[in-house]
């Protein structure tokens, strides 16, 4: 690839965009929530407990309910997940993460739309909605 003045301008604009994202309140909130989560001993224990139960559950999953204690393990895993998800530092982290991801998804769609509305953007967020028109119409 040959770098010309236009390519340098694009890289400068990209650097400015990255800096703006890093200075945004959503990114700052996300980093703060992550630090709180990383330093919370109870949160780390809840996460470790859930992951341990989840691993055990995945190991017996191919055998279904035929494994002794499978139903109990499923219930324990769901209870651990619920405890983890409702613990304030974890819930706060997930909310901050979702807000930041939504901002990034919005930027991605805006960038794609500025070039062409035919560009597909994978946001990775099933709850992210755009006002983009579908690329095809279903005949029914």
N, CA, C and O atoms as CSV, one atom per row, in Angstrom:
chain,resi,resn,atom,element,x,y,z
A,1,UNK,N,N,0.838,-1.166,0.000
A,1,UNK,CA,C,0.000,0.000,0.000
A,1,UNK,C,C,0.890,1.239,0.000
A,1,UNK,O,O,1.846,1.327,0.771
A,2,UNK,N,N,0.580,2.159,-0.840
A,2,UNK,CA,C,1.329,3.399,-0.939
A,2,UNK,C,C,0.630,4.464,-0.097
A,2,UNK,O,O,-0.572,4.695,-0.234
A,3,UNK,N,N,1.399,5.102,0.770
A,3,UNK,CA,C,0.849,6.153,1.617
A,3,UNK,C,C,0.978,7.494,0.912
A,3,UNK,O,O,2.074,7.928,0.556
A,4,UNK,N,N,-0.159,8.136,0.720
A,4,UNK,CA,C,-0.157,9.472,0.144
A,4,UNK,C,C,-0.768,10.431,1.168
A,4,UNK,O,O,-1.082,10.031,2.289
A,5,UNK,N,N,-0.932,11.677,0.782
A,5,UNK,CA,C,-1.471,12.675,1.708
A,5,UNK,C,C,-2.867,12.319,2.196
A,5,UNK,O,O,-3.214,12.568,3.351
A,6,UNK,N,N,-3.665,11.734,1.307
A,6,UNK,CA,C,-5.034,11.370,1.682
A,6,UNK,C,C,-5.027,10.273,2.749
A,6,UNK,O,O,-5.822,10.308,3.688
A,7,UNK,N,N,-4.136,9.312,2.600
A,7,UNK,CA,C,-4.054,8.225,3.576
A,7,UNK,C,C,-3.594,8.764,4.932
A,7,UNK,O,O,-4.075,8.318,5.974
A,8,UNK,N,N,-2.684,9.700,4.919
A,8,UNK,CA,C,-2.215,10.307,6.166
A,8,UNK,C,C,-3.340,11.081,6.837
A,8,UNK,O,O,-3.464,11.044,8.061
A,9,UNK,N,N,-4.162,11.781,6.061
A,9,UNK,CA,C,-5.308,12.497,6.610
A,9,UNK,C,C,-6.311,11.531,7.248
A,9,UNK,O,O,-6.874,11.810,8.307
A,10,UNK,N,N,-6.522,10.395,6.585
A,10,UNK,CA,C,-7.443,9.386,7.128
A,10,UNK,C,C,-6.904,8.845,8.449
A,10,UNK,O,O,-7.656,8.692,9.412
A,11,UNK,N,N,-5.608,8.555,8.495
A,11,UNK,CA,C,-5.017,8.052,9.744
A,11,UNK,C,C,-5.096,9.097,10.854
A,11,UNK,O,O,-5.337,8.751,12.010
A,12,UNK,N,N,-4.898,10.362,10.517
A,12,UNK,CA,C,-5.020,11.434,11.518
A,12,UNK,C,C,-6.456,11.523,12.035
A,12,UNK,O,O,-6.680,11.680,13.235
A,13,UNK,N,N,-7.419,11.422,11.130
A,13,UNK,CA,C,-8.834,11.462,11.532
A,13,UNK,C,C,-9.163,10.261,12.414
A,13,UNK,O,O,-9.912,10.384,13.383
A,14,UNK,N,N,-8.607,9.113,12.080
A,14,UNK,CA,C,-8.831,7.911,12.884
A,14,UNK,C,C,-8.238,8.077,14.279
A,14,UNK,O,O,-8.859,7.695,15.271
A,15,UNK,N,N,-7.044,8.643,14.353
A,15,UNK,CA,C,-6.427,8.901,15.662
A,15,UNK,C,C,-7.291,9.840,16.494
A,15,UNK,O,O,-7.440,9.645,17.700
A,16,UNK,N,N,-7.863,10.861,15.852
A,16,UNK,CA,C,-8.735,11.803,16.557
A,16,UNK,C,C,-10.005,11.108,17.039
A,16,UNK,O,O,-10.479,11.373,18.144
A,17,UNK,N,N,-10.555,10.220,16.212
A,17,UNK,CA,C,-11.755,9.477,16.609
A,17,UNK,C,C,-11.454,8.591,17.815
A,17,UNK,O,O,-12.230,8.545,18.770
A,18,UNK,N,N,-10.336,7.896,17.767
A,18,UNK,CA,C,-9.950,7.034,18.890
A,18,UNK,C,C,-9.788,7.862,20.160
A,18,UNK,O,O,-10.255,7.467,21.229
A,19,UNK,N,N,-9.134,8.995,20.041
A,19,UNK,CA,C,-8.946,9.866,21.205
A,19,UNK,C,C,-10.288,10.353,21.748
A,19,UNK,O,O,-10.480,10.424,22.962
A,20,UNK,N,N,-11.209,10.687,20.856
A,20,UNK,CA,C,-12.539,11.133,21.280
A,20,UNK,C,C,-13.291,10.013,21.997
A,20,UNK,O,O,-13.977,10.258,22.989
A,21,UNK,N,N,-13.161,8.802,21.500
A,21,UNK,CA,C,-13.814,7.656,22.146
A,21,UNK,C,C,-13.224,7.450,23.534
A,21,UNK,O,O,-13.961,7.241,24.498
A,22,UNK,N,N,-11.903,7.507,23.642
A,22,UNK,CA,C,-11.251,7.302,24.933
A,22,UNK,C,C,-11.575,8.412,25.931
A,22,UNK,O,O,-11.512,8.190,27.140
A,23,UNK,N,N,-11.917,9.593,25.446
A,23,UNK,CA,C,-12.283,10.699,26.323
A,23,UNK,C,C,-13.784,10.760,26.614
A,23,UNK,O,O,-14.233,11.593,27.401
A,24,UNK,N,N,-14.560,9.871,25.976
A,24,UNK,CA,C,-16.010,9.904,26.153
A,24,UNK,C,C,-16.402,9.437,27.552
A,24,UNK,O,O,-15.695,8.642,28.173
A,25,UNK,N,N,-17.518,9.932,28.033
A,25,UNK,CA,C,-17.994,9.562,29.370
A,25,UNK,C,C,-18.344,8.074,29.433
A,25,UNK,O,O,-18.140,7.434,30.465
A,26,UNK,N,N,-18.861,7.529,28.355
A,26,UNK,CA,C,-19.224,6.100,28.356
A,26,UNK,C,C,-17.987,5.220,28.514
A,26,UNK,O,O,-18.030,4.207,29.212
A,27,UNK,N,N,-16.892,5.600,27.872
A,27,UNK,CA,C,-15.658,4.831,28.004
A,27,UNK,C,C,-15.083,4.983,29.408
A,27,UNK,O,O,-14.609,4.010,29.995
A,28,UNK,N,N,-15.122,6.186,29.943
A,28,UNK,CA,C,-14.626,6.433,31.297
A,28,UNK,C,C,-15.451,5.645,32.317
A,28,UNK,O,O,-14.898,5.046,33.240
A,29,UNK,N,N,-16.769,5.649,32.146
A,29,UNK,CA,C,-17.647,4.875,33.035
A,29,UNK,C,C,-17.356,3.382,32.935
A,29,UNK,O,O,-17.352,2.675,33.943
A,30,UNK,N,N,-17.115,2.909,31.721
A,30,UNK,CA,C,-16.803,1.492,31.496
A,30,UNK,C,C,-15.503,1.117,32.198
A,30,UNK,O,O,-15.439,0.090,32.873
A,31,UNK,N,N,-14.470,1.937,32.048
A,31,UNK,CA,C,-13.192,1.641,32.700
A,31,UNK,C,C,-13.328,1.666,34.221
A,31,UNK,O,O,-12.758,0.823,34.914
A,32,UNK,N,N,-14.079,2.628,34.730
A,32,UNK,CA,C,-14.286,2.727,36.178
A,32,UNK,C,C,-15.014,1.484,36.699
A,32,UNK,O,O,-14.630,0.911,37.719
A,33,UNK,N,N,-16.065,1.076,35.991
A,33,UNK,CA,C,-16.825,-0.115,36.402
A,33,UNK,C,C,-15.948,-1.362,36.355
A,33,UNK,O,O,-16.080,-2.253,37.195
A,34,UNK,N,N,-15.058,-1.421,35.374
A,34,UNK,CA,C,-14.159,-2.571,35.265
A,34,UNK,C,C,-13.165,-2.601,36.432
A,34,UNK,O,O,-12.877,-3.667,36.976
A,35,UNK,N,N,-12.643,-1.433,36.812
A,35,UNK,CA,C,-11.723,-1.364,37.954
A,35,UNK,C,C,-12.433,-1.785,39.244
A,35,UNK,O,O,-11.882,-2.531,40.054
A,36,UNK,N,N,-13.665,-1.294,39.420
A,36,UNK,CA,C,-14.444,-1.660,40.614
A,36,UNK,C,C,-14.655,-3.170,40.649
A,36,UNK,O,O,-14.490,-3.805,41.690
A,37,UNK,N,N,-15.017,-3.730,39.515
A,37,UNK,CA,C,-15.247,-5.174,39.425
A,37,UNK,C,C,-13.963,-5.959,39.711
A,37,UNK,O,O,-13.988,-6.943,40.450
A,38,UNK,N,N,-12.858,-5.531,39.133
A,38,UNK,CA,C,-11.581,-6.228,39.324
A,38,UNK,C,C,-11.122,-6.210,40.774
A,38,UNK,O,O,-10.453,-7.140,41.223
A,39,UNK,N,N,-11.474,-5.161,41.512
A,39,UNK,CA,C,-11.015,-5.019,42.894
A,39,UNK,C,C,-11.993,-5.584,43.915
A,39,UNK,O,O,-11.670,-5.640,45.101
A,40,UNK,N,N,-13.169,-5.999,43.490
A,40,UNK,CA,C,-14.188,-6.505,44.412
A,40,UNK,C,C,-13.996,-8.012,44.613
A,40,UNK,O,O,-14.226,-8.804,43.700
A,41,UNK,N,N,-13.580,-8.385,45.797
A,41,UNK,CA,C,-13.281,-9.790,46.103
A,41,UNK,C,C,-14.535,-10.661,45.993
A,41,UNK,O,O,-14.479,-11.761,45.443
A,42,UNK,N,N,-15.651,-10.179,46.509
A,42,UNK,CA,C,-16.891,-10.965,46.455
A,42,UNK,C,C,-17.319,-11.183,45.004
A,42,UNK,O,O,-17.770,-12.272,44.648
A,43,UNK,N,N,-17.183,-10.163,44.173
A,43,UNK,CA,C,-17.539,-10.305,42.754
A,43,UNK,C,C,-16.675,-11.374,42.101
A,43,UNK,O,O,-17.175,-12.197,41.333
A,44,UNK,N,N,-15.386,-11.365,42.404
A,44,UNK,CA,C,-14.487,-12.352,41.809
A,44,UNK,C,C,-14.837,-13.773,42.261
A,44,UNK,O,O,-14.741,-14.723,41.484
A,45,UNK,N,N,-15.244,-13.904,43.525
A,45,UNK,CA,C,-15.666,-15.221,44.031
A,45,UNK,C,C,-16.948,-15.680,43.335
A,45,UNK,O,O,-17.067,-16.846,42.958
A,46,UNK,N,N,-17.911,-14.762,43.166
A,46,UNK,CA,C,-19.166,-15.109,42.485
A,46,UNK,C,C,-18.895,-15.542,41.043
A,46,UNK,O,O,-19.486,-16.507,40.559
A,47,UNK,N,N,-18.016,-14.837,40.371
A,47,UNK,CA,C,-17.669,-15.170,38.984
A,47,UNK,C,C,-16.979,-16.525,38.929
A,47,UNK,O,O,-17.308,-17.358,38.084
A,48,UNK,N,N,-16.034,-16.748,39.818
A,48,UNK,CA,C,-15.307,-18.028,39.833
A,48,UNK,C,C,-16.243,-19.195,40.138
A,48,UNK,O,O,-16.150,-20.252,39.515
A,49,UNK,N,N,-17.140,-18.998,41.094
A,49,UNK,CA,C,-18.113,-20.052,41.432
A,49,UNK,C,C,-18.980,-20.380,40.230
A,49,UNK,O,O,-19.181,-21.549,39.900
A,50,UNK,N,N,-19.498,-19.337,39.571
A,50,UNK,CA,C,-20.346,-19.567,38.401
A,50,UNK,C,C,-19.577,-20.290,37.305
A,50,UNK,O,O,-20.089,-21.249,36.729
A,51,UNK,N,N,-18.370,-19.853,37.007
A,51,UNK,CA,C,-17.591,-20.491,35.932
A,51,UNK,C,C,-17.257,-21.948,36.272
A,51,UNK,O,O,-17.243,-22.806,35.390
A,52,UNK,N,N,-16.992,-22.221,37.542
A,52,UNK,CA,C,-16.728,-23.601,37.954
A,52,UNK,C,C,-17.948,-24.493,37.739
A,52,UNK,O,O,-17.836,-25.592,37.195
A,53,UNK,N,N,-19.109,-24.014,38.168
A,53,UNK,CA,C,-20.351,-24.772,37.985
A,53,UNK,C,C,-20.684,-24.916,36.504
A,53,UNK,O,O,-21.124,-25.975,36.056
A,54,UNK,N,N,-20.473,-23.852,35.759
A,54,UNK,CA,C,-20.753,-23.892,34.325
A,54,UNK,C,C,-19.864,-24.915,33.616
A,54,UNK,O,O,-20.329,-25.621,32.721
A,55,UNK,N,N,-18.611,-24.998,34.001
A,55,UNK,CA,C,-17.696,-25.979,33.404
A,55,UNK,C,C,-18.150,-27.401,33.709
A,55,UNK,O,O,-18.153,-28.272,32.839
A,56,UNK,N,N,-18.533,-27.615,34.964
A,56,UNK,CA,C,-19.028,-28.945,35.335
A,56,UNK,C,C,-20.289,-29.296,34.553
A,56,UNK,O,O,-20.450,-30.431,34.105
A,57,UNK,N,N,-21.173,-28.331,34.392
A,57,UNK,CA,C,-22.417,-28.553,33.661
A,57,UNK,C,C,-22.133,-28.861,32.187
A,57,UNK,O,O,-22.753,-29.756,31.613
A,58,UNK,N,N,-21.210,-28.133,31.578
A,58,UNK,CA,C,-20.858,-28.376,30.181
A,58,UNK,C,C,-20.235,-29.756,29.986
A,58,UNK,O,O,-20.409,-30.371,28.934
A,59,UNK,N,N,-19.516,-30.241,30.984
A,59,UNK,CA,C,-18.888,-31.555,30.890
A,59,UNK,C,C,-19.914,-32.681,30.844
A,59,UNK,O,O,-19.691,-33.702,30.194
A,60,UNK,N,N,-21.043,-32.496,31.535
A,60,UNK,CA,C,-22.057,-33.558,31.560
A,60,UNK,C,C,-23.191,-33.308,30.581
A,60,UNK,O,O,-24.073,-34.153,30.425
A,61,UNK,N,N,-23.178,-32.161,29.922
A,61,UNK,CA,C,-24.265,-31.783,29.014
A,61,UNK,C,C,-24.566,-32.832,27.936
A,61,UNK,O,O,-25.738,-33.073,27.646
A,62,UNK,N,N,-23.563,-33.454,27.339
A,62,UNK,CA,C,-23.879,-34.450,26.301
A,62,UNK,C,C,-24.718,-35.623,26.812
A,62,UNK,O,O,-25.387,-36.300,26.030
A,63,UNK,N,N,-24.681,-35.860,28.121
A,63,UNK,CA,C,-25.402,-36.999,28.683
A,63,UNK,C,C,-26.764,-36.624,29.242
A,63,UNK,O,O,-27.531,-37.484,29.675
A,64,UNK,N,N,-27.056,-35.325,29.226
A,64,UNK,CA,C,-28.365,-34.854,29.657
A,64,UNK,C,C,-28.649,-35.145,31.115
A,64,UNK,O,O,-27.760,-35.107,31.965
A,65,UNK,N,N,-29.900,-35.434,31.379
A,65,UNK,CA,C,-30.346,-35.664,32.759
A,65,UNK,C,C,-30.055,-37.078,33.244
A,65,UNK,O,O,-30.473,-37.453,34.340
A,66,UNK,N,N,-29.341,-37.873,32.439
A,66,UNK,CA,C,-29.027,-39.242,32.844
A,66,UNK,C,C,-27.901,-39.296,33.875
A,66,UNK,O,O,-27.726,-40.307,34.555
A,67,UNK,N,N,-27.149,-38.224,33.986
A,67,UNK,CA,C,-26.053,-38.170,34.955
A,67,UNK,C,C,-26.643,-37.890,36.330
A,67,UNK,O,O,-27.433,-36.958,36.487
A,68,UNK,N,N,-26.270,-38.685,37.326
A,68,UNK,CA,C,-26.780,-38.422,38.669
A,68,UNK,C,C,-26.397,-37.013,39.127
A,68,UNK,O,O,-25.238,-36.611,39.024
A,69,UNK,N,N,-27.364,-36.285,39.623
A,69,UNK,CA,C,-27.121,-34.942,40.124
A,69,UNK,C,C,-27.148,-33.852,39.064
A,69,UNK,O,O,-26.860,-32.694,39.367
A,70,UNK,N,N,-27.493,-34.201,37.819
A,70,UNK,CA,C,-27.492,-33.204,36.739
A,70,UNK,C,C,-28.517,-32.103,36.987
A,70,UNK,O,O,-28.230,-30.927,36.763
A,71,UNK,N,N,-29.682,-32.468,37.437
A,71,UNK,CA,C,-30.736,-31.479,37.680
A,71,UNK,C,C,-30.314,-30.537,38.814
A,71,UNK,O,O,-30.520,-29.326,38.739
A,72,UNK,N,N,-29.729,-31.109,39.848
A,72,UNK,CA,C,-29.242,-30.299,40.972
A,72,UNK,C,C,-28.147,-29.344,40.509
A,72,UNK,O,O,-28.124,-28.180,40.907
A,73,UNK,N,N,-27.246,-29.834,39.673
A,73,UNK,CA,C,-26.158,-29.003,39.156
A,73,UNK,C,C,-26.702,-27.861,38.294
A,73,UNK,O,O,-26.200,-26.739,38.359
A,74,UNK,N,N,-27.720,-28.145,37.494
A,74,UNK,CA,C,-28.343,-27.096,36.683
A,74,UNK,C,C,-28.932,-26.008,37.569
A,74,UNK,O,O,-28.759,-24.817,37.307
A,75,UNK,N,N,-29.627,-26.426,38.614
A,75,UNK,CA,C,-30.234,-25.467,39.534
A,75,UNK,C,C,-29.167,-24.630,40.242
A,75,UNK,O,O,-29.316,-23.417,40.394
A,76,UNK,N,N,-28.084,-25.294,40.675
A,76,UNK,CA,C,-26.999,-24.573,41.333
A,76,UNK,C,C,-26.361,-23.556,40.383
A,76,UNK,O,O,-26.025,-22.442,40.786
A,77,UNK,N,N,-26.201,-23.946,39.136
A,77,UNK,CA,C,-25.595,-23.061,38.140
A,77,UNK,C,C,-26.481,-21.844,37.892
A,77,UNK,O,O,-25.992,-20.716,37.835
A,78,UNK,N,N,-27.781,-22.074,37.746
A,78,UNK,CA,C,-28.712,-20.962,37.536
A,78,UNK,C,C,-28.752,-20.030,38.749
A,78,UNK,O,O,-28.822,-18.810,38.600
A,79,UNK,N,N,-28.708,-20.606,39.934
A,79,UNK,CA,C,-28.710,-19.799,41.157
A,79,UNK,C,C,-27.426,-18.966,41.236
A,79,UNK,O,O,-27.469,-17.790,41.600
A,80,UNK,N,N,-26.296,-19.570,40.899
A,80,UNK,CA,C,-25.021,-18.844,40.916
A,80,UNK,C,C,-25.019,-17.730,39.877
A,80,UNK,O,O,-24.487,-16.648,40.126
A,81,UNK,N,N,-25.611,-17.987,38.714
A,81,UNK,CA,C,-25.687,-16.970,37.662
A,81,UNK,C,C,-26.545,-15.796,38.126
A,81,UNK,O,O,-26.185,-14.635,37.929
A,82,UNK,N,N,-27.663,-16.104,38.735
A,82,UNK,CA,C,-28.560,-15.061,39.230
A,82,UNK,C,C,-27.861,-14.234,40.312
A,82,UNK,O,O,-27.941,-13.006,40.305
A,83,UNK,N,N,-27.181,-14.900,41.232
A,83,UNK,CA,C,-26.454,-14.185,42.290
A,83,UNK,C,C,-25.376,-13.290,41.692
A,83,UNK,O,O,-25.176,-12.159,42.133
A,84,UNK,N,N,-24.689,-13.809,40.691
A,84,UNK,CA,C,-23.633,-13.049,40.039
A,84,UNK,C,C,-24.214,-11.842,39.304
A,84,UNK,O,O,-23.715,-10.727,39.454
A,85,UNK,N,N,-25.246,-12.055,38.523
A,85,UNK,CA,C,-25.819,-10.986,37.700
A,85,UNK,C,C,-26.442,-9.860,38.520
A,85,UNK,O,O,-26.449,-8.711,38.079
A,86,UNK,N,N,-26.959,-10.169,39.697
A,86,UNK,CA,C,-27.613,-9.152,40.502
A,86,UNK,C,C,-26.694,-8.491,41.525
A,86,UNK,O,O,-27.117,-7.586,42.243
A,87,UNK,N,N,-25.460,-8.929,41.594
A,87,UNK,CA,C,-24.514,-8.289,42.507
A,87,UNK,C,C,-24.156,-6.928,41.913
A,87,UNK,O,O,-23.704,-6.860,40.770
A,88,UNK,N,N,-24.353,-5.831,42.676
A,88,UNK,CA,C,-24.230,-4.477,42.109
A,88,UNK,C,C,-22.965,-4.177,41.288
A,88,UNK,O,O,-23.089,-3.599,40.209
A,89,UNK,N,N,-21.759,-4.540,41.742
A,89,UNK,CA,C,-20.595,-4.227,40.897
A,89,UNK,C,C,-20.612,-4.959,39.547
A,89,UNK,O,O,-20.153,-4.416,38.542
A,90,UNK,N,N,-21.131,-6.166,39.525
A,90,UNK,CA,C,-21.206,-6.924,38.269
A,90,UNK,C,C,-22.294,-6.337,37.378
A,90,UNK,O,O,-22.087,-6.153,36.179
A,91,UNK,N,N,-23.449,-6.043,37.963
A,91,UNK,CA,C,-24.542,-5.442,37.191
A,91,UNK,C,C,-24.116,-4.078,36.645
A,91,UNK,O,O,-24.430,-3.745,35.502
A,92,UNK,N,N,-23.403,-3.288,37.452
A,92,UNK,CA,C,-22.926,-1.984,37.002
A,92,UNK,C,C,-21.934,-2.103,35.860
A,92,UNK,O,O,-21.956,-1.315,34.914
A,93,UNK,N,N,-21.059,-3.103,35.962
A,93,UNK,CA,C,-20.088,-3.337,34.893
A,93,UNK,C,C,-20.801,-3.719,33.591
A,93,UNK,O,O,-20.474,-3.201,32.523
A,94,UNK,N,N,-21.765,-4.620,33.688
A,94,UNK,CA,C,-22.482,-5.049,32.487
A,94,UNK,C,C,-23.269,-3.898,31.857
A,94,UNK,O,O,-23.342,-3.796,30.632
A,95,UNK,N,N,-23.852,-3.039,32.679
A,95,UNK,CA,C,-24.592,-1.892,32.151
A,95,UNK,C,C,-23.640,-0.912,31.452
A,95,UNK,O,O,-23.948,-0.404,30.374
A,96,UNK,N,N,-22.488,-0.651,32.072
A,96,UNK,CA,C,-21.505,0.253,31.467
A,96,UNK,C,C,-20.948,-0.343,30.173
A,96,UNK,O,O,-20.727,0.372,29.196
A,97,UNK,N,N,-20.728,-1.642,30.177
A,97,UNK,CA,C,-20.227,-2.321,28.982
A,97,UNK,C,C,-21.243,-2.226,27.845
A,97,UNK,O,O,-20.871,-1.959,26.702
A,98,UNK,N,N,-22.512,-2.441,28.151
A,98,UNK,CA,C,-23.557,-2.368,27.128
A,98,UNK,C,C,-23.676,-0.956,26.568
A,98,UNK,O,O,-23.843,-0.785,25.360
A,99,UNK,N,N,-23.593,0.051,27.421
A,99,UNK,CA,C,-23.676,1.439,26.963
A,99,UNK,C,C,-22.507,1.776,26.044
A,99,UNK,O,O,-22.686,2.438,25.022
A,100,UNK,N,N,-21.313,1.320,26.409
A,100,UNK,CA,C,-20.132,1.592,25.579
A,100,UNK,C,C,-20.229,0.841,24.252
A,100,UNK,O,O,-19.930,1.409,23.201
A,101,UNK,N,N,-20.639,-0.418,24.285
A,101,UNK,CA,C,-20.794,-1.204,23.053
A,101,UNK,C,C,-21.838,-0.575,22.131
A,101,UNK,O,O,-21.662,-0.554,20.913
A,102,UNK,N,N,-22.911,-0.069,22.708
A,102,UNK,CA,C,-23.950,0.577,21.897
A,102,UNK,C,C,-23.389,1.824,21.216
A,102,UNK,O,O,-23.706,2.099,20.059
A,103,UNK,N,N,-22.556,2.575,21.933
A,103,UNK,CA,C,-21.928,3.750,21.322
A,103,UNK,C,C,-21.033,3.334,20.150
A,103,UNK,O,O,-21.074,3.956,19.089
A,104,UNK,N,N,-20.234,2.294,20.338
A,104,UNK,CA,C,-19.344,1.808,19.274
A,104,UNK,C,C,-20.168,1.290,18.091
A,104,UNK,O,O,-19.824,1.545,16.937
A,105,UNK,N,N,-21.244,0.570,18.374
A,105,UNK,CA,C,-22.120,0.071,17.303
A,105,UNK,C,C,-22.727,1.228,16.518
A,105,UNK,O,O,-22.807,1.175,15.291
A,106,UNK,N,N,-23.154,2.270,17.224
A,106,UNK,CA,C,-23.733,3.442,16.568
A,106,UNK,C,C,-22.708,4.106,15.657
A,106,UNK,O,O,-23.027,4.501,14.535
A,107,UNK,N,N,-21.487,4.226,16.141
A,107,UNK,CA,C,-20.416,4.802,15.316
A,107,UNK,C,C,-20.140,3.948,14.077
A,107,UNK,O,O,-19.933,4.478,12.985
A,108,UNK,N,N,-20.138,2.635,14.251
A,108,UNK,CA,C,-19.888,1.726,13.132
A,108,UNK,C,C,-20.951,1.870,12.053
A,108,UNK,O,O,-20.638,1.915,10.863
A,109,UNK,N,N,-22.200,1.940,12.469
A,109,UNK,CA,C,-23.306,2.093,11.521
A,109,UNK,C,C,-23.226,3.455,10.832
A,109,UNK,O,O,-23.441,3.551,9.624
A,110,UNK,N,N,-22.920,4.498,11.587
A,110,UNK,CA,C,-22.810,5.837,10.992
A,110,UNK,C,C,-21.683,5.885,9.975
A,110,UNK,O,O,-21.830,6.492,8.915
A,111,UNK,N,N,-20.572,5.258,10.284
A,111,UNK,CA,C,-19.448,5.218,9.349
A,111,UNK,C,C,-19.828,4.453,8.084
A,111,UNK,O,O,-19.558,4.911,6.973
A,112,UNK,N,N,-20.446,3.302,8.251
A,112,UNK,CA,C,-20.861,2.504,7.090
A,112,UNK,C,C,-21.887,3.255,6.254
A,112,UNK,O,O,-21.796,3.260,5.026
A,113,UNK,N,N,-22.860,3.890,6.899
A,113,UNK,CA,C,-23.893,4.637,6.180
A,113,UNK,C,C,-23.320,5.829,5.421
A,113,UNK,O,O,-23.852,6.215,4.380
A,114,UNK,N,N,-22.244,6.411,5.932
A,114,UNK,CA,C,-21.649,7.552,5.241
A,114,UNK,C,C,-20.997,7.135,3.932
A,114,UNK,O,O,-20.756,7.969,3.059
A,115,UNK,N,N,-20.715,5.858,3.797
A,115,UNK,CA,C,-20.121,5.341,2.565
A,115,UNK,C,C,-21.199,4.778,1.652
A,115,UNK,O,O,-21.283,5.138,0.477
A,116,UNK,N,N,-22.031,3.884,2.207
A,116,UNK,CA,C,-23.107,3.269,1.429
A,116,UNK,C,C,-24.080,2.581,2.372
A,116,UNK,O,O,-23.674,1.991,3.374
A,117,UNK,N,N,-25.368,2.658,2.046
A,117,UNK,CA,C,-26.343,1.966,2.892
A,117,UNK,C,C,-26.398,0.475,2.565
A,117,UNK,O,O,-27.168,-0.265,3.177
A,118,UNK,N,N,-25.602,0.040,1.623
A,118,UNK,CA,C,-25.537,-1.375,1.270
A,118,UNK,C,C,-24.510,-2.142,2.103
A,118,UNK,O,O,-24.460,-3.370,2.050
A,119,UNK,N,N,-23.697,-1.425,2.867
A,119,UNK,CA,C,-22.682,-2.066,3.696
A,119,UNK,C,C,-23.356,-2.670,4.921
A,119,UNK,O,O,-24.099,-1.994,5.633
A,120,UNK,N,N,-23.089,-3.937,5.156
A,120,UNK,CA,C,-23.647,-4.618,6.320
A,120,UNK,C,C,-22.708,-4.425,7.493
A,120,UNK,O,O,-21.492,-4.547,7.352
A,121,UNK,N,N,-23.272,-4.125,8.643
A,121,UNK,CA,C,-22.488,-3.899,9.846
A,121,UNK,C,C,-22.894,-4.932,10.889
A,121,UNK,O,O,-24.052,-4.991,11.302
A,122,UNK,N,N,-21.940,-5.734,11.305
A,122,UNK,CA,C,-22.187,-6.706,12.366
A,122,UNK,C,C,-21.899,-6.017,13.695
A,122,UNK,O,O,-20.742,-5.780,14.041
A,123,UNK,N,N,-22.945,-5.701,14.428
A,123,UNK,CA,C,-22.753,-4.989,15.683
A,123,UNK,C,C,-22.407,-5.930,16.823
A,123,UNK,O,O,-21.774,-5.512,17.792
A,124,UNK,N,N,-22.803,-7.180,16.730
A,124,UNK,CA,C,-22.540,-8.120,17.808
A,124,UNK,C,C,-23.482,-7.954,18.984
A,124,UNK,O,O,-23.374,-8.685,19.969
A,125,UNK,N,N,-24.398,-7.011,18.901
A,125,UNK,CA,C,-25.333,-6.735,19.977
A,125,UNK,C,C,-26.746,-7.037,19.481
A,125,UNK,O,O,-27.269,-6.305,18.640
A,126,UNK,N,N,-27.373,-8.100,19.986
A,126,UNK,CA,C,-28.708,-8.460,19.486
A,126,UNK,C,C,-29.776,-7.426,19.824
A,126,UNK,O,O,-30.849,-7.437,19.221
A,127,UNK,N,N,-29.507,-6.537,20.773
A,127,UNK,CA,C,-30.491,-5.536,21.167
A,127,UNK,C,C,-30.293,-4.213,20.437
A,127,UNK,O,O,-31.092,-3.290,20.596
A,128,UNK,N,N,-29.233,-4.115,19.638
A,128,UNK,CA,C,-28.942,-2.885,18.923
A,128,UNK,C,C,-29.893,-2.755,17.753
A,128,UNK,O,O,-30.033,-3.673,16.944
A,129,UNK,N,N,-30.547,-1.607,17.669
A,129,UNK,CA,C,-31.497,-1.376,16.589
A,129,UNK,C,C,-31.030,-0.201,15.744
A,129,UNK,O,O,-30.502,0.785,16.259
A,130,UNK,N,N,-31.233,-0.324,14.442
A,130,UNK,CA,C,-30.920,0.790,13.557
A,130,UNK,C,C,-32.165,1.122,12.765
A,130,UNK,O,O,-33.137,0.366,12.759
A,131,UNK,N,N,-32.124,2.232,12.115
A,131,UNK,CA,C,-33.244,2.623,11.263
A,131,UNK,C,C,-32.917,2.333,9.802
A,131,UNK,O,O,-33.491,2.928,8.890
A,132,UNK,N,N,-31.981,1.407,9.601
A,132,UNK,CA,C,-31.586,1.036,8.247
A,132,UNK,C,C,-32.683,0.202,7.603
A,132,UNK,O,O,-33.361,-0.584,8.266
A,133,UNK,N,N,-32.839,0.384,6.332
A,133,UNK,CA,C,-33.820,-0.400,5.584
A,133,UNK,C,C,-33.207,-1.757,5.255
A,133,UNK,O,O,-32.001,-1.849,5.026
A,134,UNK,N,N,-34.020,-2.808,5.230
A,134,UNK,CA,C,-33.488,-4.115,4.858
A,134,UNK,C,C,-33.016,-4.106,3.416
A,134,UNK,O,O,-33.515,-3.343,2.589
A,135,UNK,N,N,-32.044,-4.968,3.125
A,135,UNK,CA,C,-31.473,-5.033,1.780
A,135,UNK,C,C,-32.388,-5.758,0.783
A,135,UNK,O,O,-32.178,-5.685,-0.427
A,136,UNK,N,N,-33.379,-6.440,1.292
A,136,UNK,CA,C,-34.288,-7.170,0.405
A,136,UNK,C,C,-35.673,-7.141,1.012
A,136,UNK,O,O,-35.845,-6.847,2.195
A,137,UNK,N,N,-36.639,-7.444,0.203
A,137,UNK,CA,C,-38.010,-7.511,0.699
A,137,UNK,C,C,-38.476,-8.955,0.602
A,137,UNK,O,O,-38.228,-9.639,-0.391
A,138,UNK,N,N,-39.148,-9.401,1.638
A,138,UNK,CA,C,-39.688,-10.756,1.636
A,138,UNK,C,C,-41.001,-10.770,0.861
A,138,UNK,O,O,-41.840,-9.884,1.022
A,139,UNK,N,N,-41.162,-11.764,0.037
A,139,UNK,CA,C,-42.414,-11.909,-0.693
A,139,UNK,C,C,-43.233,-12.959,0.031
A,139,UNK,O,O,-42.740,-14.043,0.340
A,140,UNK,N,N,-44.445,-12.641,0.290
A,140,UNK,CA,C,-45.241,-13.592,1.063
A,140,UNK,C,C,-46.596,-13.811,0.502
A,140,UNK,O,O,-47.374,-14.589,1.055
